[in-house]
Amino acid sequence: MFELIACNLAMLSIAMIYYAWRDSRSKPRPNLNERVAYMLWVAAQKSA
């Protein structure tokens, strides 16, 4: 009985890790150039 529970928990853990990884990969992220341009724009706005 314990082996069955342990196997089910292992499969659940693997599925949760996979879905979390897949979700983090599917979210759009701004690229580095956009982030640097925004940082420079904010700095210019504060100095003006």
PQR file of N, CA, C, O and H, with PARSE charges and radii, in Angstrom:
ATOM      1  N   MET A   1       0.830  -1.205   0.000 -0.4000 1.5000
ATOM      2  CA  MET A   1       0.000   0.000   0.000 -0.0000 2.0000
ATOM      3  C   MET A   1       0.871   1.264   0.000  0.5500 1.7000
ATOM      4  O   MET A   1       0.603   2.217  -0.731 -0.5500 1.4000
ATOM      5  N   PHE A   2       1.929   1.252   0.843 -0.4000 1.5000
ATOM      6  CA  PHE A   2       2.803   2.428   0.908 -0.0000 2.0000
ATOM      7  C   PHE A   2       3.498   2.679  -0.427  0.5500 1.7000
ATOM      8  O   PHE A   2       3.694   3.830  -0.819 -0.5500 1.4000
ATOM      9  H   PHE A   2       2.147   0.478   1.437  0.4000 1.0000
ATOM     10  N   GLU A   3       3.870   1.608  -1.126 -0.4000 1.5000
ATOM     11  CA  GLU A   3       4.547   1.760  -2.413 -0.0000 2.0000
ATOM     12  C   GLU A   3       3.631   2.445  -3.429  0.5500 1.7000
ATOM     13  O   GLU A   3       4.083   3.267  -4.227 -0.5500 1.4000
ATOM     14  H   GLU A   3       3.710   0.674  -0.808  0.4000 1.0000
ATOM     15  N   LEU A   4       2.353   2.104  -3.394 -0.4000 1.5000
ATOM     16  CA  LEU A   4       1.396   2.717  -4.305 -0.0000 2.0000
ATOM     17  C   LEU A   4       1.256   4.215  -4.024  0.5500 1.7000
ATOM     18  O   LEU A   4       1.217   5.019  -4.955 -0.5500 1.4000
ATOM     19  H   LEU A   4       1.986   1.437  -2.746  0.4000 1.0000
ATOM     20  N   ILE A   5       1.184   4.580  -2.774 -0.4000 1.5000
ATOM     21  CA  ILE A   5       1.076   5.993  -2.400 -0.0000 2.0000
ATOM     22  C   ILE A   5       2.348   6.739  -2.787  0.5500 1.7000
ATOM     23  O   ILE A   5       2.285   7.852  -3.309 -0.5500 1.4000
ATOM     24  H   ILE A   5       1.216   3.926  -2.018  0.4000 1.0000
ATOM     25  N   ALA A   6       3.502   6.128  -2.533 -0.4000 1.5000
ATOM     26  CA  ALA A   6       4.773   6.772  -2.865 -0.0000 2.0000
ATOM     27  C   ALA A   6       4.899   6.973  -4.372  0.5500 1.7000
ATOM     28  O   ALA A   6       5.384   8.012  -4.819 -0.5500 1.4000
ATOM     29  H   ALA A   6       3.554   5.224  -2.109  0.4000 1.0000
ATOM     30  N   CYS A   7       4.475   6.005  -5.146 -0.4000 1.5000
ATOM     31  CA  CYS A   7       4.538   6.120  -6.608 -0.0000 2.0000
ATOM     32  C   CYS A   7       3.605   7.226  -7.099  0.5500 1.7000
ATOM     33  O   CYS A   7       3.979   8.014  -7.968 -0.5500 1.4000
ATOM     34  H   CYS A   7       4.081   5.161  -4.784  0.4000 1.0000
ATOM     35  N   ASN A   8       2.412   7.285  -6.554 -0.4000 1.5000
ATOM     36  CA  ASN A   8       1.475   8.338  -6.946 -0.0000 2.0000
ATOM     37  C   ASN A   8       1.992   9.720  -6.565  0.5500 1.7000
ATOM     38  O   ASN A   8       1.844  10.666  -7.338 -0.5500 1.4000
ATOM     39  H   ASN A   8       2.108   6.645  -5.848  0.4000 1.0000
ATOM     40  N   LEU A   9       2.594   9.851  -5.390 -0.4000 1.5000
ATOM     41  CA  LEU A   9       3.145  11.142  -4.982 -0.0000 2.0000
ATOM     42  C   LEU A   9       4.316  11.541  -5.881  0.5500 1.7000
ATOM     43  O   LEU A   9       4.473  12.718  -6.206 -0.5500 1.4000
ATOM     44  H   LEU A   9       2.715   9.082  -4.762  0.4000 1.0000
ATOM     45  N   ALA A  10       5.129  10.580  -6.280 -0.4000 1.5000
ATOM     46  CA  ALA A  10       6.247  10.880  -7.174 -0.0000 2.0000
ATOM     47  C   ALA A  10       5.731  11.358  -8.527  0.5500 1.7000
ATOM     48  O   ALA A  10       6.245  12.334  -9.074 -0.5500 1.4000
ATOM     49  H   ALA A  10       5.002   9.624  -6.016  0.4000 1.0000
ATOM     50  N   MET A  11       4.730  10.686  -9.067 -0.4000 1.5000
ATOM     51  CA  MET A  11       4.172  11.106 -10.358 -0.0000 2.0000
ATOM     52  C   MET A  11       3.530  12.484 -10.248  0.5500 1.7000
ATOM     53  O   MET A  11       3.662  13.299 -11.161 -0.5500 1.4000
ATOM     54  H   MET A  11       4.313   9.893  -8.622  0.4000 1.0000
ATOM     55  N   LEU A  12       2.843  12.753  -9.152 -0.4000 1.5000
ATOM     56  CA  LEU A  12       2.240  14.065  -8.947 -0.0000 2.0000
ATOM     57  C   LEU A  12       3.301  15.149  -8.856  0.5500 1.7000
ATOM     58  O   LEU A  12       3.133  16.232  -9.418 -0.5500 1.4000
ATOM     59  H   LEU A  12       2.736  12.091  -8.410  0.4000 1.0000
ATOM     60  N   SER A  13       4.392  14.867  -8.155 -0.4000 1.5000
ATOM     61  CA  SER A  13       5.477  15.835  -8.030 -0.0000 2.0000
ATOM     62  C   SER A  13       6.107  16.138  -9.384  0.5500 1.7000
ATOM     63  O   SER A  13       6.365  17.299  -9.702 -0.5500 1.4000
ATOM     64  H   SER A  13       4.528  13.987  -7.699  0.4000 1.0000
ATOM     65  N   ILE A  14       6.352  15.116 -10.172 -0.4000 1.5000
ATOM     66  CA  ILE A  14       6.938  15.311 -11.495 -0.0000 2.0000
ATOM     67  C   ILE A  14       6.001  16.128 -12.373  0.5500 1.7000
ATOM     68  O   ILE A  14       6.448  17.022 -13.091 -0.5500 1.4000
ATOM     69  H   ILE A  14       6.142  14.174  -9.914  0.4000 1.0000
ATOM     70  N   ALA A  15       4.719  15.834 -12.324 -0.4000 1.5000
ATOM     71  CA  ALA A  15       3.748  16.578 -13.131 -0.0000 2.0000
ATOM     72  C   ALA A  15       3.692  18.040 -12.698  0.5500 1.7000
ATOM     73  O   ALA A  15       3.620  18.928 -13.547 -0.5500 1.4000
ATOM     74  H   ALA A  15       4.356  15.107 -11.740  0.4000 1.0000
ATOM     75  N   MET A  16       3.724  18.301 -11.404 -0.4000 1.5000
ATOM     76  CA  MET A  16       3.676  19.680 -10.919 -0.0000 2.0000
ATOM     77  C   MET A  16       4.921  20.458 -11.339  0.5500 1.7000
ATOM     78  O   MET A  16       4.826  21.623 -11.726 -0.5500 1.4000
ATOM     79  H   MET A  16       3.783  17.579 -10.714  0.4000 1.0000
ATOM     80  N   ILE A  17       6.086  19.815 -11.261 -0.4000 1.5000
ATOM     81  CA  ILE A  17       7.322  20.477 -11.688 -0.0000 2.0000
ATOM     82  C   ILE A  17       7.268  20.784 -13.177  0.5500 1.7000
ATOM     83  O   ILE A  17       7.643  21.876 -13.604 -0.5500 1.4000
ATOM     84  H   ILE A  17       6.162  18.869 -10.947  0.4000 1.0000
ATOM     85  N   TYR A  18       6.798  19.815 -13.974 -0.4000 1.5000
ATOM     86  CA  TYR A  18       6.711  20.027 -15.419 -0.0000 2.0000
ATOM     87  C   TYR A  18       5.748  21.163 -15.763  0.5500 1.7000
ATOM     88  O   TYR A  18       6.071  22.018 -16.588 -0.5500 1.4000
ATOM     89  H   TYR A  18       6.493  18.928 -13.627  0.4000 1.0000
ATOM     90  N   TYR A  19       4.576  21.178 -15.142 -0.4000 1.5000
ATOM     91  CA  TYR A  19       3.604  22.219 -15.457 -0.0000 2.0000
ATOM     92  C   TYR A  19       4.097  23.593 -15.006  0.5500 1.7000
ATOM     93  O   TYR A  19       3.847  24.588 -15.685 -0.5500 1.4000
ATOM     94  H   TYR A  19       4.314  20.483 -14.472  0.4000 1.0000
ATOM     95  N   ALA A  20       4.791  23.661 -13.875 -0.4000 1.5000
ATOM     96  CA  ALA A  20       5.351  24.934 -13.425 -0.0000 2.0000
ATOM     97  C   ALA A  20       6.419  25.415 -14.401  0.5500 1.7000
ATOM     98  O   ALA A  20       6.478  26.600 -14.730 -0.5500 1.4000
ATOM     99  H   ALA A  20       4.994  22.852 -13.324  0.4000 1.0000
ATOM    100  N   TRP A  21       7.265  24.490 -14.864 -0.4000 1.5000
ATOM    101  CA  TRP A  21       8.305  24.847 -15.834 -0.0000 2.0000
ATOM    102  C   TRP A  21       7.674  25.312 -17.146  0.5500 1.7000
ATOM    103  O   TRP A  21       8.100  26.314 -17.721 -0.5500 1.4000
ATOM    104  H   TRP A  21       7.217  23.528 -14.597  0.4000 1.0000
ATOM    105  N   ARG A  22       6.659  24.586 -17.619 -0.4000 1.5000
ATOM    106  CA  ARG A  22       6.006  24.939 -18.878 -0.0000 2.0000
ATOM    107  C   ARG A  22       5.317  26.300 -18.770  0.5500 1.7000
ATOM    108  O   ARG A  22       5.343  27.090 -19.714 -0.5500 1.4000
ATOM    109  H   ARG A  22       6.313  23.772 -17.153  0.4000 1.0000
ATOM    110  N   ASP A  23       4.708  26.567 -17.630 -0.4000 1.5000
ATOM    111  CA  ASP A  23       4.036  27.849 -17.431 -0.0000 2.0000
ATOM    112  C   ASP A  23       5.043  28.994 -17.414  0.5500 1.7000
ATOM    113  O   ASP A  23       4.780  30.065 -17.961 -0.5500 1.4000
ATOM    114  H   ASP A  23       4.687  25.925 -16.863  0.4000 1.0000
ATOM    115  N   SER A  24       6.187  28.771 -16.790 -0.4000 1.5000
ATOM    116  CA  SER A  24       7.187  29.835 -16.739 -0.0000 2.0000
ATOM    117  C   SER A  24       7.793  30.093 -18.107  0.5500 1.7000
ATOM    118  O   SER A  24       8.214  31.217 -18.381 -0.5500 1.4000
ATOM    119  H   SER A  24       6.400  27.901 -16.345  0.4000 1.0000
ATOM    120  N   ARG A  25       7.851  29.092 -18.976 -0.4000 1.5000
ATOM    121  CA  ARG A  25       8.414  29.264 -20.313 -0.0000 2.0000
ATOM    122  C   ARG A  25       7.428  29.940 -21.262  0.5500 1.7000
ATOM    123  O   ARG A  25       7.846  30.557 -22.242 -0.5500 1.4000
ATOM    124  H   ARG A  25       7.508  28.179 -18.753  0.4000 1.0000
ATOM    125  N   SER A  26       6.131  29.837 -20.988 -0.4000 1.5000
ATOM    126  CA  SER A  26       5.139  30.353 -21.925 -0.0000 2.0000
ATOM    127  C   SER A  26       4.818  31.832 -21.709  0.5500 1.7000
ATOM    128  O   SER A  26       4.195  32.456 -22.568 -0.5500 1.4000
ATOM    129  H   SER A  26       5.792  29.337 -20.192  0.4000 1.0000
ATOM    130  N   LYS A  27       5.230  32.399 -20.582 -0.4000 1.5000
ATOM    131  CA  LYS A  27       4.929  33.798 -20.317 -0.0000 2.0000
ATOM    132  C   LYS A  27       5.840  34.683 -21.159  0.5500 1.7000
ATOM    133  O   LYS A  27       7.050  34.462 -21.205 -0.5500 1.4000
ATOM    134  H   LYS A  27       5.736  31.892 -19.884  0.4000 1.0000
ATOM    135  N   PRO A  28       5.273  35.673 -21.818 -0.5600 1.5000
ATOM    136  CA  PRO A  28       6.127  36.563 -22.622  0.2800 2.0000
ATOM    137  C   PRO A  28       6.995  37.434 -21.721  0.5500 1.7000
ATOM    138  O   PRO A  28       6.530  37.969 -20.715 -0.5500 1.4000
ATOM    139  N   ARG A  29       8.242  37.564 -22.094 -0.4000 1.5000
ATOM    140  CA  ARG A  29       9.170  38.400 -21.348 -0.0000 2.0000
ATOM    141  C   ARG A  29       9.713  39.466 -22.286  0.5500 1.7000
ATOM    142  O   ARG A  29      10.024  39.183 -23.443 -0.5500 1.4000
ATOM    143  H   ARG A  29       8.619  37.129 -22.912  0.4000 1.0000
ATOM    144  N   PRO A  30       9.827  40.699 -21.782 -0.5600 1.5000
ATOM    145  CA  PRO A  30      10.441  41.716 -22.634  0.2800 2.0000
ATOM    146  C   PRO A  30      11.914  41.380 -22.837  0.5500 1.7000
ATOM    147  O   PRO A  30      12.580  40.895 -21.922 -0.5500 1.4000
ATOM    148  N   ASN A  31      12.407  41.638 -24.020 -0.4000 1.5000
ATOM    149  CA  ASN A  31      13.802  41.314 -24.258 -0.0000 2.0000
ATOM    150  C   ASN A  31      14.708  42.340 -23.594  0.5500 1.7000
ATOM    151  O   ASN A  31      14.250  43.371 -23.100 -0.5500 1.4000
ATOM    152  H   ASN A  31      11.865  42.033 -24.762  0.4000 1.0000
ATOM    153  N   LEU A  32      15.985  42.041 -23.591 -0.4000 1.5000
ATOM    154  CA  LEU A  32      16.951  42.869 -22.883 -0.0000 2.0000
ATOM    155  C   LEU A  32      17.004  44.289 -23.434  0.5500 1.7000
ATOM    156  O   LEU A  32      17.123  45.245 -22.667 -0.5500 1.4000
ATOM    157  H   LEU A  32      16.357  41.203 -23.991  0.4000 1.0000
ATOM    158  N   ASN A  33      16.916  44.438 -24.737 -0.4000 1.5000
ATOM    159  CA  ASN A  33      16.975  45.775 -25.332 -0.0000 2.0000
ATOM    160  C   ASN A  33      15.825  46.647 -24.856  0.5500 1.7000
ATOM    161  O   ASN A  33      16.019  47.830 -24.577 -0.5500 1.4000
ATOM    162  H   ASN A  33      16.819  43.662 -25.360  0.4000 1.0000
ATOM    163  N   GLU A  34      14.643  46.082 -24.762 -0.4000 1.5000
ATOM    164  CA  GLU A  34      13.488  46.855 -24.295 -0.0000 2.0000
ATOM    165  C   GLU A  34      13.658  47.269 -22.838  0.5500 1.7000
ATOM    166  O   GLU A  34      13.307  48.387 -22.463 -0.5500 1.4000
ATOM    167  H   GLU A  34      14.486  45.121 -24.989  0.4000 1.0000
ATOM    168  N   ARG A  35      14.192  46.377 -22.022 -0.4000 1.5000
ATOM    169  CA  ARG A  35      14.387  46.703 -20.611 -0.0000 2.0000
ATOM    170  C   ARG A  35      15.435  47.799 -20.431  0.5500 1.7000
ATOM    171  O   ARG A  35      15.257  48.706 -19.618 -0.5500 1.4000
ATOM    172  H   ARG A  35      14.478  45.468 -22.327  0.4000 1.0000
ATOM    173  N   VAL A  36      16.529  47.714 -21.191 -0.4000 1.5000
ATOM    174  CA  VAL A  36      17.573  48.737 -21.097 -0.0000 2.0000
ATOM    175  C   VAL A  36      17.040  50.074 -21.592  0.5500 1.7000
ATOM    176  O   VAL A  36      17.305  51.108 -20.980 -0.5500 1.4000
ATOM    177  H   VAL A  36      16.674  46.977 -21.851  0.4000 1.0000
ATOM    178  N   ALA A  37      16.293  50.066 -22.689 -0.4000 1.5000
ATOM    179  CA  ALA A  37      15.723  51.313 -23.207 -0.0000 2.0000
ATOM    180  C   ALA A  37      14.765  51.929 -22.191  0.5500 1.7000
ATOM    181  O   ALA A  37      14.762  53.146 -22.009 -0.5500 1.4000
ATOM    182  H   ALA A  37      16.077  49.225 -23.186  0.4000 1.0000
ATOM    183  N   TYR A  38      13.959  51.115 -21.533 -0.4000 1.5000
ATOM    184  CA  TYR A  38      13.033  51.626 -20.526 -0.0000 2.0000
ATOM    185  C   TYR A  38      13.796  52.190 -19.331  0.5500 1.7000
ATOM    186  O   TYR A  38      13.424  53.236 -18.799 -0.5500 1.4000
ATOM    187  H   TYR A  38      13.961  50.126 -21.681  0.4000 1.0000
ATOM    188  N   MET A  39      14.861  51.506 -18.903 -0.4000 1.5000
ATOM    189  CA  MET A  39      15.659  51.986 -17.783 -0.0000 2.0000
ATOM    190  C   MET A  39      16.273  53.351 -18.109  0.5500 1.7000
ATOM    191  O   MET A  39      16.271  54.253 -17.271 -0.5500 1.4000
ATOM    192  H   MET A  39      15.163  50.656 -19.335  0.4000 1.0000
ATOM    193  N   LEU A  40      16.798  53.495 -19.333 -0.4000 1.5000
ATOM    194  CA  LEU A  40      17.383  54.785 -19.733 -0.0000 2.0000
ATOM    195  C   LEU A  40      16.315  55.866 -19.834  0.5500 1.7000
ATOM    196  O   LEU A  40      16.566  57.017 -19.478 -0.5500 1.4000
ATOM    197  H   LEU A  40      16.799  52.763 -20.013  0.4000 1.0000
ATOM    198  N   TRP A  41      15.124  55.508 -20.316 -0.4000 1.5000
ATOM    199  CA  TRP A  41      14.043  56.485 -20.418 -0.0000 2.0000
ATOM    200  C   TRP A  41      13.622  56.979 -19.047  0.5500 1.7000
ATOM    201  O   TRP A  41      13.409  58.176 -18.854 -0.5500 1.4000
ATOM    202  H   TRP A  41      14.920  54.572 -20.605  0.4000 1.0000
ATOM    203  N   VAL A  42      13.502  56.063 -18.093 -0.4000 1.5000
ATOM    204  CA  VAL A  42      13.121  56.447 -16.717 -0.0000 2.0000
ATOM    205  C   VAL A  42      14.194  57.329 -16.102  0.5500 1.7000
ATOM    206  O   VAL A  42      13.878  58.316 -15.437 -0.5500 1.4000
ATOM    207  H   VAL A  42      13.675  55.091 -18.250  0.4000 1.0000
ATOM    208  N   ALA A  43      15.468  56.983 -16.318 -0.4000 1.5000
ATOM    209  CA  ALA A  43      16.552  57.799 -15.781 -0.0000 2.0000
ATOM    210  C   ALA A  43      16.540  59.198 -16.393  0.5500 1.7000
ATOM    211  O   ALA A  43      16.787  60.184 -15.700 -0.5500 1.4000
ATOM    212  H   ALA A  43      15.724  56.182 -16.858  0.4000 1.0000
ATOM    213  N   ALA A  44      16.253  59.283 -17.690 -0.4000 1.5000
ATOM    214  CA  ALA A  44      16.198  60.592 -18.349 -0.0000 2.0000
ATOM    215  C   ALA A  44      15.025  61.410 -17.833  0.5500 1.7000
ATOM    216  O   ALA A  44      15.148  62.626 -17.687 -0.5500 1.4000
ATOM    217  H   ALA A  44      16.052  58.482 -18.253  0.4000 1.0000
ATOM    218  N   GLN A  45      13.904  60.784 -17.557 -0.4000 1.5000
ATOM    219  CA  GLN A  45      12.736  61.493 -17.051 -0.0000 2.0000
ATOM    220  C   GLN A  45      13.001  62.051 -15.640  0.5500 1.7000
ATOM    221  O   GLN A  45      12.552  63.146 -15.303 -0.5500 1.4000
ATOM    222  H   GLN A  45      13.804  59.796 -17.676  0.4000 1.0000
ATOM    223  N   LYS A  46      13.731  61.289 -14.834 -0.4000 1.5000
ATOM    224  CA  LYS A  46      14.033  61.753 -13.467 -0.0000 2.0000
ATOM    225  C   LYS A  46      15.016  62.919 -13.480  0.5500 1.7000
ATOM    226  O   LYS A  46      14.942  63.809 -12.632 -0.5500 1.4000
ATOM    227  H   LYS A  46      14.096  60.399 -15.108  0.4000 1.0000
ATOM    228  N   SER A  47      15.933  62.911 -14.439 -0.4000 1.5000
ATOM    229  CA  SER A  47      16.940  63.985 -14.481 -0.0000 2.0000
ATOM    230  C   SER A  47      16.397  65.256 -15.128  0.5500 1.7000
ATOM    231  O   SER A  47      16.972  66.331 -14.955 -0.5500 1.4000
ATOM    232  H   SER A  47      15.993  62.189 -15.128  0.4000 1.0000
ATOM    233  N   ALA A  48      15.319  65.146 -15.858 -0.4000 1.5000
ATOM    234  CA  ALA A  48      14.787  66.331 -16.555 -0.0000 2.0000
ATOM    235  C   ALA A  48      13.907  67.170 -15.654  0.5500 1.7000
ATOM    236  O   ALA A  48      13.384  68.198 -16.086 -0.5500 1.4000
ATOM    237  H   ALA A  48      14.852  64.273 -15.999  0.4000 1.0000
TER
END
